[in-house]
Amino acid sequence: MNYTVVYSLTTNNRIYIFFLSYIYMILEKLKQLPFFTNKDLKFYYNIKYPEVYIQRFKNKNKILTIEKGKYTLQDDSLIYSTVIIIPSYLSFLSALNFYGLSTQIPIKHTVAIKHSKKNLKNIKFIRINSKYFFGYLKIKYGDFDLFIASKEKLLLDCLLYQNQIQVSDLFNLLKSNLDKKKIVDYLSRINNVSLIKRVGYLLELVGIDIYKFFKNKINNNKSYIKLNKNLNKTNKNSVKWKLNINEVIDL
C-alpha cells in the first residue's frame, strides 16, 4: 500500500523559513564588503535592531569582530587592513613582503596612517607625518581595493621611519628597477636633506645617480649623519654624501 504524506507549513514555519532566507541573503551581501558596521545594517537593510542580528551572527561564528562597532566576514585581514581607516596604506615590512621583496613574514600588517590609533589584532598602525602621506596606489586584491605604497615611496618610508625595518633589509627593494624620476620628485617634495643623503648613497650602490639634482643641498649641509640612525658610528664615511656608513648593505 502506498501512502502519500502531505506536510502543511504553519504560519510560524513560513515566518521562520522567510527569516532564514533573509538572513542568508544579508550574509551573502555582506561577504562582498571588506567590513561593515551597525549603521550599514540599519541603513542598507532596514534592520531596526542591528545589534541583535550581529549577536546572532557572532554566536553562529558567521562574523568576526574587528573592533567595537566594526565587523567582517573576511578571514583574510589584509582585505580590510587599508580601508578600516581612510586614508591609509600598506607600507614597511608588509609592503616589502607583498611585493615579494622580503622573505620575512610580518606578524601584523603594517599600515601607514596620519593620526595615532590603537593597533588591532592583525594590524599595526604606524603614524607618519601628513607631509609624507602620498605616493601610494590603489590596486585590486581579489575582489577588493587595497592601498599600498609605490616601491619608490616604500624606500623613503623605510628610511624615514627606521625603527620599522633595518636598512640592510632593503637590498631587494633597491634592485627592483626603481623609477629614478619618481624618487627625485618624491625627495624634492619631502625636502629632507638627511633623507636625500641616505637615499642617494643607497641608490648609487645599484647604479642610480641622483647627486646632480641635490648637489647644492648636500654641499650646503656639512654635517655627517648616520646611514642607520639606530646603530653606532663607524670609521667609514662617504664624503660625497656626507654620510657615516654604519651598516653593511650586501648587494
C-alpha positions as CSV (number, residue, x, y, z in Angstrom):
1,M,0.0,0.0,0.0
2,N,1.3,3.5,-0.9
3,Y,0.9,6.3,1.5
4,T,1.1,9.9,0.5
5,V,2.2,12.2,3.4
6,V,1.3,15.9,3.0
7,Y,3.2,18.3,5.1
8,S,1.4,21.6,5.8
9,L,3.5,24.5,6.9
10,T,2.2,26.5,9.7
11,T,2.3,30.3,9.7
12,N,5.2,30.1,12.2
13,N,7.1,27.8,9.9
14,R,6.7,30.1,7.0
15,I,7.9,33.1,9.0
16,Y,10.9,31.1,10.2
17,I,11.9,30.0,6.7
18,F,11.4,33.5,5.4
19,F,13.6,34.8,8.3
20,L,16.4,32.3,7.5
21,S,16.2,33.2,3.8
22,Y,16.5,36.8,4.6
23,I,19.5,36.2,6.9
24,Y,21.2,34.2,4.2
25,M,20.6,37.0,1.7
26,I,22.1,39.5,4.1
27,L,25.2,37.4,4.8
28,E,25.8,36.9,1.1
29,K,25.7,40.6,0.5
30,L,28.0,41.3,3.5
31,K,30.6,38.9,2.0
32,Q,31.0,41.5,-0.7
33,L,32.2,44.1,1.8
34,P,35.6,44.3,3.4
35,F,33.9,45.2,6.7
36,F,30.6,46.6,7.9
37,T,29.1,48.5,10.9
38,N,25.8,48.6,12.8
39,K,24.8,51.6,10.7
40,D,25.4,49.7,7.5
41,L,22.8,47.1,8.6
42,K,20.4,49.7,9.7
43,F,20.7,51.9,6.6
44,Y,21.1,49.5,3.8
45,Y,19.0,46.6,5.0
46,N,16.5,48.5,7.1
47,I,17.2,46.4,10.2
48,K,15.8,48.2,13.2
49,Y,17.9,46.5,15.8
50,P,21.2,45.5,14.1
51,E,22.9,44.7,17.4
52,V,20.5,41.7,17.8
53,Y,21.4,40.3,14.3
54,I,25.1,40.9,14.9
55,Q,25.0,38.9,18.1
56,R,23.2,36.1,16.4
57,F,25.8,36.1,13.6
58,K,28.6,36.1,16.2
59,N,27.0,33.2,18.1
60,K,26.9,31.1,15.0
61,N,30.6,32.1,14.2
62,K,29.4,33.8,11.0
63,I,31.1,37.1,11.6
64,L,34.3,38.4,13.2
65,T,34.7,41.5,15.3
66,I,37.5,43.8,14.0
67,E,37.0,46.4,16.7
68,K,34.0,47.8,18.5
69,G,31.2,48.5,16.0
70,K,33.1,47.1,13.0
71,Y,32.7,43.5,11.8
72,T,33.7,41.4,8.8
73,L,33.0,38.1,7.1
74,Q,36.5,38.0,5.7
75,D,39.1,35.6,7.0
76,D,42.0,37.4,5.3
77,S,42.6,40.6,7.4
78,L,44.6,42.2,4.6
79,I,41.3,42.7,2.8
80,Y,40.2,45.3,5.3
81,S,43.6,46.5,6.6
82,T,43.8,49.7,4.4
83,V,40.1,50.6,4.4
84,I,39.3,50.4,8.1
85,I,40.8,53.9,8.3
86,I,40.7,56.2,5.3
87,P,43.2,57.3,4.2
88,S,45.8,54.6,5.0
89,Y,48.1,52.4,3.0
90,L,50.3,49.3,3.4
91,S,53.9,50.1,3.8
92,F,57.2,48.9,5.6
93,L,57.7,45.2,6.0
94,S,54.1,44.2,4.9
95,A,54.6,46.1,1.6
96,L,58.0,44.6,1.1
97,N,56.5,41.1,1.6
98,F,53.6,41.9,-0.7
99,Y,55.9,42.9,-3.5
100,G,57.9,39.7,-2.9
101,L,61.0,41.7,-1.8
102,S,61.4,40.2,1.6
103,T,61.1,36.6,2.9
104,Q,60.2,38.0,6.4
105,I,56.5,37.5,7.2
106,P,55.1,40.3,9.3
107,I,53.3,39.3,12.4
108,K,50.8,42.1,11.7
109,H,50.0,44.2,8.6
110,T,52.0,47.4,8.8
111,V,49.7,50.2,7.8
112,A,50.6,53.9,7.5
113,I,48.1,56.4,8.8
114,K,48.0,60.2,9.6
115,H,46.8,60.0,13.2
116,S,47.6,57.7,16.1
117,K,45.3,54.7,16.6
118,K,45.4,51.6,18.8
119,N,46.7,48.5,17.0
120,L,44.2,45.8,16.1
121,K,44.7,42.0,16.4
122,N,46.2,41.7,12.9
123,I,47.1,45.3,12.0
124,K,49.9,47.6,13.3
125,F,49.1,51.2,12.6
126,I,52.1,53.5,12.1
127,R,51.6,57.2,12.3
128,I,53.5,59.2,9.7
129,N,53.8,62.9,9.2
130,S,51.0,64.3,7.0
131,K,53.7,65.9,4.8
132,Y,54.8,62.4,3.8
133,F,51.4,61.0,3.2
134,F,51.5,60.4,-0.6
135,G,52.9,58.1,-3.2
136,Y,50.6,55.2,-2.6
137,L,48.5,53.2,-5.1
138,K,45.1,51.6,-5.2
139,I,45.3,48.1,-6.5
140,K,43.0,45.1,-6.7
141,Y,43.4,42.4,-4.1
142,G,40.9,39.7,-5.2
143,D,37.6,41.5,-5.4
144,F,38.6,44.3,-3.1
145,D,40.6,47.5,-3.1
146,L,44.0,47.6,-1.4
147,F,46.1,50.7,-0.9
148,I,49.9,50.2,-0.9
149,A,53.0,52.4,-1.1
150,S,54.6,52.5,-4.5
151,K,58.1,50.8,-4.4
152,E,59.7,54.3,-4.6
153,K,57.7,55.6,-1.7
154,L,58.2,52.4,0.3
155,L,62.0,53.0,0.1
156,L,61.5,56.5,1.5
157,D,59.1,55.4,4.2
158,C,61.6,52.8,5.5
159,L,64.4,55.3,5.6
160,L,62.3,58.0,7.3
161,Y,61.0,55.5,10.0
162,Q,63.9,53.2,10.6
163,N,62.5,51.8,13.8
164,Q,60.2,49.7,11.5
165,I,62.9,47.9,9.4
166,Q,66.7,47.6,9.1
167,V,68.4,49.4,6.2
168,S,70.1,46.1,5.3
169,D,66.7,44.6,4.6
170,L,66.2,47.0,1.7
171,F,68.6,45.4,-0.7
172,N,66.0,43.6,-2.8
173,L,63.9,46.8,-3.0
174,L,67.0,48.7,-4.2
175,K,67.5,46.2,-7.0
176,S,63.8,46.2,-8.1
177,N,64.0,48.6,-11.1
178,L,63.0,51.7,-9.1
179,D,61.8,54.8,-11.1
180,K,64.6,57.4,-10.8
181,K,62.3,60.3,-11.8
182,K,59.7,59.4,-9.3
183,I,62.2,59.2,-6.5
184,V,63.7,62.6,-7.4
185,D,60.2,64.1,-7.4
186,Y,59.3,62.5,-4.0
187,L,62.6,63.7,-2.4
188,S,62.0,67.2,-3.7
189,R,58.5,67.2,-2.3
190,I,59.6,66.0,1.1
191,N,62.7,68.2,1.1
192,N,64.6,66.4,3.9
193,V,68.4,66.6,3.4
194,S,69.1,63.7,5.7
195,L,66.7,61.5,3.7
196,I,68.3,62.7,0.4
197,K,71.7,61.7,1.7
198,R,70.6,58.2,2.7
199,V,68.6,57.5,-0.4
200,G,71.3,59.0,-2.7
201,Y,74.0,56.8,-1.2
202,L,71.9,53.6,-1.4
203,L,70.8,54.2,-5.0
204,E,74.3,54.8,-6.1
205,L,75.1,51.3,-4.9
206,V,72.8,49.9,-7.6
207,G,73.9,52.4,-10.3
208,I,71.3,55.1,-9.9
209,D,72.8,58.5,-9.6
210,I,70.7,61.4,-8.3
211,Y,73.6,63.5,-7.0
212,K,73.3,66.3,-9.6
213,F,69.7,67.0,-8.5
214,F,70.6,67.7,-4.9
215,K,74.3,68.7,-5.1
216,N,73.7,72.1,-3.7
217,K,71.6,70.9,-0.8
218,I,74.2,68.3,0.2
219,N,77.1,70.7,0.0
220,N,75.3,73.4,2.0
221,N,74.8,70.8,4.8
222,K,78.3,69.9,6.0
223,S,77.2,67.7,8.9
224,Y,77.6,63.9,8.6
225,I,74.7,61.8,9.6
226,K,74.4,58.0,10.2
227,L,73.1,55.7,7.4
228,N,71.3,53.8,10.1
229,K,70.2,56.1,12.9
230,N,69.8,53.2,15.3
231,L,73.4,52.0,15.2
232,N,76.7,53.4,16.4
233,K,79.0,55.3,14.2
234,T,81.9,53.6,12.4
235,N,85.1,54.9,10.9
236,K,83.7,54.6,7.3
237,N,82.3,57.7,5.7
238,S,81.0,58.8,2.3
239,V,82.5,62.3,1.7
240,K,80.2,62.7,-1.3
241,W,77.0,62.1,0.6
242,K,78.2,63.4,4.0
243,L,77.2,60.1,5.4
244,N,78.6,57.7,8.1
245,I,78.3,54.2,6.7
246,N,77.4,52.2,9.8
247,E,75.5,49.4,8.3
248,V,76.7,47.0,5.6
249,I,74.4,46.6,2.6
250,D,75.1,43.2,0.9
251,L,74.2,43.7,-2.8
